[in-house]
Amino acid sequence: MVTNGEINGVPPPHTIFDTILVLDFGSQYTHLITRRLRELNVYSEMLPCTQKIADLAWKPKGVILSGGPYSVYAEDAPHVDPAVFDLNVPILGICYGLQELAWHFGKNVAAGEKREYGRTNVQVTRHNGHIDHLFDGLEDGLEVWMSHGDKLSKLPDNWVTTATTSNAPYAGIAHSSKPYYGIQFHPEVTHTPMGKYVIKNFAVGICKAQQNWTMGAFVDKEIARIRGLVGDKAQVIGAVSGGVDSTVAAKLMQKAIGDRFHAVMVDNGVLRLNEAIEVEQNLREGLGINLTVIDASKLFLGRLAGVSDPEKKRKIIGNTFIDIFQDEAKRIAAAAENTERAGKIEWFLQGTLYPDVIESISFKGPSATIKTHHNVGGLPEKMDLKLIEPLRELFKDEVRALGTEMGIPDDLVWRHPFPGPGIAIRIIGEVTPDRVRIAQEADKIWISEIKEAEYYRAISQAYAAVLGVKAVAVVGDQRLHGEIIHLRAVQTTDFMTADAFEDFSLKWLKRVSGRIANEVSGVARVVYETTSKPPATIELE
Ligand code: GLN
């Protein structure tokens, strides 16, 4: 069931902005279709292919049927709700989506002799009228990415061919009188270099969707929506870390409800050097957010003493965080009871992003059930709070643009991700106060050198870790049995795969290693990791 999502008269983006609905048939690329549309400033949402059109309380400007791993002719293959054709809006089928259109109109799809996989060129067939619009400006043909095994055996009645390849006679098809289009290739992947123009031709040229989805347009509407949702009295609590998502979400709350939003930062003793102080300055003084920083580092480090197992470290940090956060929420609630101005804490802010939403609703197969998304260890339920998720419609690049729009400095907007368990998982073995100091000081030098050399934005994530095994060095004629510092810097677009950053010169790396070994007491050696992900992960444990 999908509702309009209207809250106290304030509608969600799909009723304000022209929206292209992407129905997901389980392709690994579906989310990219939505992203490409957003990059064109056209708002788009994804729903599973099982979506009942009657349950949709808003009307899309157009519908895209994604690719998928199934075969349309198989008995348990997923099919689009036929009511989609009663919406009277343009429809574009991509790969499985094309086959689904052909199946709906003529049942003539079968297994091909061999899979067609990889780059190929398509030739555009000109007709006259609406049929040509999908390939407007691309009449000379285009390089595309294919990944399919099934194919059309013949065109359904009233359909024509719009594109061909040397071995695929139906690389593109279109209905002769209705705005229905199918393409066998994937325009959403970067291997189809002109693919974004095909998507633009569909969304803007054919569906006539306005390109008005910008963070400037989003921010005021979202603030109004938060106000409508929370009302004039209720209060909201949320955890902040200094990372971009929680900072942007907190700033949005501050703009919407001022001090009725309470940001809480827990210093767990395994943050970066001076992090708590810097976040306090940035968020409270810089951004005017009602922030409380709780120094619980002694409690965390006490509970971590003697623990080497990474899973145990994670659990201790997670549970201790929940204890502290709950106590603080009670304290804020008690203080809030007595004020005229504000009511009870009723809401818990969570920085859920659209990829989390997509992950929870994407089509996992004909028999899979749809899960809802949780990532805060049940805290809101435990505290009997309702969840508020103002970023749940946004991709990460949109969150950054929104941050910039609200005047959040670049330093915060472009910060590398930092794991919840902090440097506890960047110290292999036991987390001792001395190892924490060494990891923090080494990391400070590493990151400041990276910034100085202007590599920071090109790198997706960088850190210094303590390997937890000792090596020998000679420092000032004294033998030192000291720690080994492990430096990591990776480049990635999605954090699913990553490569070690390789633009540093060895000379530069030697100078930075030298600084770390000389300036951080207790360090014997410094190494730089070159493993990619996979097989390695970005963090050490
Ligand atoms: N399963 C279909 C095929 O192999 C569709 C593939 C796809 O959508 N990528 O042809």
Residues whose N, C-alpha, C, O or C-beta is under 5 A from the ligand:
A	BS01	LIG	G67 G68 P69 Y70 S71 I94 C95 Y96 S147 H148 G149 D150
